[in-house]
């Protein structure tokens, strides 16, 4: 999916996830969990 520039693109994704977490921080029912070596898990609800 990311092509040959995977390091550059993975850093872009890290920045995007950080900004998304900051934006969603006030809503305690939404959580983005980092799964090391796999990706991210978006959880909605209690």
N, C-alpha and C positions, 0 to 999 in steps of 0.2 A: 504494500500500500504506500509506504513512504519513499520507496526508491533508494538510490545510492547515498543520499545525504541524510541517513537515518539519525546521526548524532545531532546535526543542526535541527532537524525536524522534531526530534524528541525534546530538545530544549524549548522549542516553540510550544510544544504541547504542555510542558511543565509550567511555563509562564501562563498559558491560557487556563490551566486547571487552577493555578494560584489565584488568578483574577476571578475565576468563577466561584471559588471557595469564599473569597472576600465578599463578593456580591451576595452570595447566599447565606452568609454567616448569621444574619439576624433570624433566619427561619430554622429553628432547631429541629424541625421534622425532616430536613434535607441534609444528607451527608455524602461526601465523596471520599471513598476509602481507597488508599493506594495499596495495590497488591504487587509487592516487589517482584520484578521479573515477568509479570503478566500484564498489568495495566491498572485500570481504575474500575471501581464498583460504585455506581450511583444508587443511593438508598433513599427512598421516600417513605415516610411513615415513622411510627414509633419504633 
